[in-house]
């Protein structure tokens, strides 16, 4: 069974990527990584905000707990 269809969702994208030379393939891969950065940053921000709003972080030490 041919599993290459999972790598590219459309035939045009798959054939274009397969026909590229080594240098252009690296540029295509770099473009994919660059396009992944904004969604990852947004997801990290949402997770950080959810963690911050959940109140599970430790309270700051004020010195009153020891007295």
N, CA and C atoms as a LAMMPS dump frame, in Angstrom:
ITEM: TIMESTEP
0
ITEM: NUMBER OF ATOMS
201
ITEM: BOX BOUNDS ff ff ff
-5.0000000000000000e+02 5.0000000000000000e+02
-5.0000000000000000e+02 5.0000000000000000e+02
-5.0000000000000000e+02 5.0000000000000000e+02
ITEM: ATOMS id mol type element x y z
1 1 1 N 0.839 -1.184 0
2 1 2 C 0 0 0
3 1 3 C 0.884 1.247 0
4 2 1 N 0.49 2.222 -0.769
5 2 2 C 1.26 3.452 -0.909
6 2 3 C 0.774 4.473 0.12
7 3 1 N 1.653 4.878 1.052
8 3 2 C 1.286 5.82 2.116
9 3 3 C 1.707 7.245 1.81
10 4 1 N 2.176 7.527 0.596
11 4 2 C 2.614 8.874 0.258
12 4 3 C 1.474 9.877 0.238
13 5 1 N 0.247 9.405 0.087
14 5 2 C -0.875 10.334 0.056
15 5 3 C -1.06 11.042 1.391
16 6 1 N -0.504 10.502 2.454
17 6 2 C -0.601 11.169 3.755
18 6 3 C 0.332 12.374 3.849
19 7 1 N 1.418 12.37 3.074
20 7 2 C 2.389 13.455 3.125
21 7 3 C 1.869 14.714 2.448
22 8 1 N 1.145 14.565 1.374
23 8 2 C 0.588 15.711 0.652
24 8 3 C -0.886 15.443 0.402
25 9 1 N -1.709 16.405 0.703
26 9 2 C -3.149 16.189 0.626
27 9 3 C -3.707 16.293 -0.784
28 10 1 N -3.012 16.947 -1.668
29 10 2 C -3.517 17.014 -3.037
30 10 3 C -2.435 16.549 -3.993
31 11 1 N -2.846 16.06 -5.13
32 11 2 C -1.919 15.523 -6.107
33 11 3 C -0.987 16.61 -6.63
34 12 1 N -1.509 17.805 -6.846
35 12 2 C -0.69 18.894 -7.371
36 12 3 C 0.439 19.242 -6.393
37 13 1 N 0.129 19.323 -5.122
38 13 2 C 1.155 19.638 -4.118
39 13 3 C 2.192 18.52 -4.048
40 14 1 N 1.737 17.28 -4.078
41 14 2 C 2.651 16.15 -3.989
42 14 3 C 3.587 16.118 -5.187
43 15 1 N 3.055 16.257 -6.372
44 15 2 C 3.889 16.191 -7.581
45 15 3 C 4.831 17.383 -7.681
46 16 1 N 4.374 18.553 -7.269
47 16 2 C 5.245 19.723 -7.289
48 16 3 C 6.411 19.535 -6.325
49 17 1 N 6.136 19.038 -5.139
50 17 2 C 7.191 18.818 -4.149
51 17 3 C 8.132 17.702 -4.597
52 18 1 N 7.601 16.665 -5.211
53 18 2 C 8.436 15.543 -5.652
54 18 3 C 9.331 15.928 -6.819
55 19 1 N 8.906 16.885 -7.634
56 19 2 C 9.675 17.28 -8.811
57 19 3 C 10.759 18.314 -8.499
58 20 1 N 10.784 18.831 -7.302
59 20 2 C 11.743 19.877 -6.948
60 20 3 C 13.144 19.311 -6.762
61 21 1 N 14.117 20.16 -6.947
62 21 2 C 15.505 19.795 -6.683
63 21 3 C 15.776 19.956 -5.198
64 22 1 N 16.953 19.551 -4.768
65 22 2 C 17.301 19.57 -3.349
66 22 3 C 17.187 20.935 -2.705
67 23 1 N 17.677 21.971 -3.369
68 23 2 C 17.65 23.321 -2.787
69 23 3 C 16.219 23.813 -2.634
70 24 1 N 15.413 23.566 -3.634
71 24 2 C 14.019 24.015 -3.553
72 24 3 C 13.23 23.219 -2.527
73 25 1 N 13.599 21.972 -2.343
74 25 2 C 12.939 21.161 -1.322
75 25 3 C 13.23 21.738 0.062
76 26 1 N 14.474 22.172 0.296
77 26 2 C 14.807 22.784 1.591
78 26 3 C 14.029 24.079 1.797
79 27 1 N 13.85 24.861 0.73
80 27 2 C 13.078 26.104 0.836
81 27 3 C 11.622 25.793 1.154
82 28 1 N 11.072 24.759 0.508
83 28 2 C 9.694 24.356 0.791
84 28 3 C 9.544 23.909 2.242
85 29 1 N 10.491 23.119 2.73
86 29 2 C 10.448 22.676 4.123
87 29 3 C 10.595 23.859 5.085
88 30 1 N 11.449 24.81 4.753
89 30 2 C 11.599 26.005 5.594
90 30 3 C 10.302 26.813 5.619
91 31 1 N 9.645 26.915 4.478
92 31 2 C 8.367 27.624 4.413
93 31 3 C 7.313 26.971 5.279
94 32 1 N 7.301 25.647 5.279
95 32 2 C 6.338 24.926 6.115
96 32 3 C 6.606 25.205 7.59
97 33 1 N 7.863 25.189 7.988
98 33 2 C 8.221 25.464 9.39
99 33 3 C 7.857 26.902 9.757
100 34 1 N 8.129 27.838 8.857
101 34 2 C 7.8 29.243 9.12
102 34 3 C 6.295 29.418 9.277
103 35 1 N 5.509 28.713 8.468
104 35 2 C 4.053 28.821 8.582
105 35 3 C 3.513 28.128 9.83
106 36 1 N 4.281 27.23 10.43
107 36 2 C 3.846 26.567 11.658
108 36 3 C 4.107 27.408 12.91
109 37 1 N 5.013 28.358 12.834
110 37 2 C 5.39 29.138 14.016
111 37 3 C 4.22 29.934 14.599
112 38 1 N 3.436 30.704 13.814
113 38 2 C 2.338 31.466 14.421
114 38 3 C 1.286 30.607 15.138
115 39 1 N 0.817 29.482 14.56
116 39 2 C -0.145 28.676 15.322
117 39 3 C 0.43 28.101 16.607
118 40 1 N 1.713 27.743 16.594
119 40 2 C 2.329 27.212 17.806
120 40 3 C 2.427 28.293 18.878
121 41 1 N 2.777 29.507 18.482
122 41 2 C 2.864 30.618 19.432
123 41 3 C 1.484 30.936 20.007
124 42 1 N 0.464 30.936 19.159
125 42 2 C -0.897 31.204 19.636
126 42 3 C -1.338 30.108 20.6
127 43 1 N -1.084 28.851 20.27
128 43 2 C -1.455 27.746 21.157
129 43 3 C -0.715 27.844 22.488
130 44 1 N 0.566 28.157 22.44
131 44 2 C 1.335 28.306 23.675
132 44 3 C 0.783 29.456 24.516
133 45 1 N 0.399 30.544 23.866
134 45 2 C -0.19 31.669 24.597
135 45 3 C -1.506 31.311 25.253
136 46 1 N -2.341 30.565 24.542
137 46 2 C -3.626 30.145 25.112
138 46 3 C -3.406 29.217 26.297
139 47 1 N -2.469 28.269 26.152
140 47 2 C -2.191 27.355 27.259
141 47 3 C -1.598 28.087 28.459
142 48 1 N -0.724 29.047 28.206
143 48 2 C -0.145 29.832 29.29
144 48 3 C -1.218 30.673 29.984
145 49 1 N -2.093 31.274 29.217
146 49 2 C -3.183 32.056 29.792
147 49 3 C -4.127 31.177 30.607
148 50 1 N -4.444 29.991 30.095
149 50 2 C -5.31 29.067 30.836
150 50 3 C -4.652 28.623 32.137
151 51 1 N -3.359 28.361 32.084
152 51 2 C -2.639 27.982 33.304
153 51 3 C -2.614 29.131 34.299
154 52 1 N -2.391 30.331 33.787
155 52 2 C -2.317 31.502 34.654
156 52 3 C -3.672 31.795 35.29
157 53 1 N -4.76 31.658 34.53
158 53 2 C -6.092 31.944 35.047
159 53 3 C -6.638 30.829 35.933
160 54 1 N -6.063 29.622 35.862
161 54 2 C -6.588 28.505 36.645
162 54 3 C -6.258 28.632 38.122
163 55 1 N -5.266 29.435 38.471
164 55 2 C -4.928 29.639 39.875
165 55 3 C -4.14 28.492 40.472
166 56 1 N -3.532 27.659 39.674
167 56 2 C -2.78 26.531 40.21
168 56 3 C -1.338 26.872 40.516
169 57 1 N -0.927 28.072 40.208
170 57 2 C 0.448 28.441 40.521
171 57 3 C 0.57 28.74 42.015
172 58 1 N 1.771 28.624 42.524
173 58 2 C 2.01 28.835 43.946
174 58 3 C 1.918 30.315 44.31
175 59 1 N 1.385 30.632 45.468
176 59 2 C 1.344 32.044 45.885
177 59 3 C 2.744 32.551 46.196
178 60 1 N 2.928 33.829 46.011
179 60 2 C 4.228 34.45 46.28
180 60 3 C 4.468 34.477 47.798
181 61 1 N 5.695 34.254 48.175
182 61 2 C 6.048 34.278 49.594
183 61 3 C 6.088 35.719 50.07
184 62 1 N 5.288 36.032 51.079
185 62 2 C 5.235 37.393 51.601
186 62 3 C 5.93 37.514 52.95
187 63 1 N 6.282 36.389 53.546
188 63 2 C 6.934 36.427 54.854
189 63 3 C 5.944 36.333 55.992
190 64 1 N 4.651 36.513 55.747
191 64 2 C 3.64 36.456 56.81
192 64 3 C 3.34 35.003 57.205
193 65 1 N 3.627 34.04 56.352
194 65 2 C 3.336 32.647 56.669
195 65 3 C 4.217 32.122 57.782
196 66 1 N 5.385 32.672 57.932
197 66 2 C 6.344 32.165 58.943
198 66 3 C 6.095 32.799 60.324
199 67 1 N 5.362 33.871 60.408
200 67 2 C 5.165 34.558 61.697
201 67 3 C 4.013 33.993 62.451
